[in-house]
Amino acid sequence: MGDTVGGINNALGGATGAGATGGAGDSGNFQSQLAELKRVSEEAQAKSIEMRKLSTVLSSDKKVADERVQ
């Protein structure tokens, strides 16, 4: 997960530099791509949080089940 976030930040940094030197027509396209990247990134982060929650619940349930067996 850390590598993904770092990669996104690096891509944003490079894209920002390219957008700053581009023409006015490229600016709107760049902004829409940046907005799409932000949306996808937030969606992935939300899924990651849900997976961590689920993993925690399942781990807790497993511990309870293991204690019952003993």
C-alpha positions in Angstrom: 0.0 0.0 0.0 2.8 2.4 0.8 4.4 1.8 -2.6 1.1 2.6 -4.3 0.6 5.8 -2.5 4.2 6.8 -3.2 3.7 5.9 -6.9 0.6 8.1 -7.0 2.4 11.0 -5.4 5.3 10.7 -7.8 2.9 10.5 -10.8 1.1 13.6 -9.5 4.4 15.5 -9.0 5.5 14.6 -12.6 2.1 15.4 -14.0 2.0 18.7 -12.2 5.3 19.7 -13.8 4.1 18.7 -17.2 0.8 20.5 -16.8 2.6 23.7 -15.8 4.4 23.8 -19.1 1.5 22.6 -21.3 -0.9 24.8 -23.2 -4.3 26.1 -22.1 -6.1 23.2 -23.9 -4.1 20.7 -22.0 -5.0 22.3 -18.7 -8.6 21.2 -18.8 -7.7 17.6 -19.7 -5.0 17.6 -17.0 -7.5 18.8 -14.4 -10.0 16.1 -15.4 -7.3 13.4 -15.2 -6.2 14.7 -11.8 -9.8 14.7 -10.6 -10.3 11.1 -11.9 -7.0 10.0 -10.2 -8.2 11.5 -6.9 -11.5 9.8 -7.2 -10.0 6.4 -7.9 -7.4 6.9 -5.1 -10.1 7.7 -2.6 -12.1 4.7 -3.7 -9.1 2.4 -3.3 -8.4 3.8 0.1 -12.0 3.2 1.2 -11.8 -0.4 0.0 -8.5 -0.8 1.9 -10.1 0.5 5.1 -13.1 -1.9 4.7 -10.7 -4.8 4.1 -8.7 -3.9 7.3 -12.0 -3.8 9.3 -13.1 -7.1 7.9 -9.7 -8.7 8.6 -9.8 -7.4 12.2 -13.3 -8.8 12.8 -12.4 -12.2 11.3 -9.2 -12.3 13.4 -11.2 -11.5 16.6 -13.8 -14.2 15.7 -11.0 -16.7 15.2 -9.4 -15.9 18.5 -12.8 -16.4 20.3 -13.3 -19.7 18.5 -9.8 -20.9 19.4 -10.4 -20.1 23.0 -13.6 -22.1 23.1 -11.8 -25.2 21.8 -9.3 -25.1 24.6 
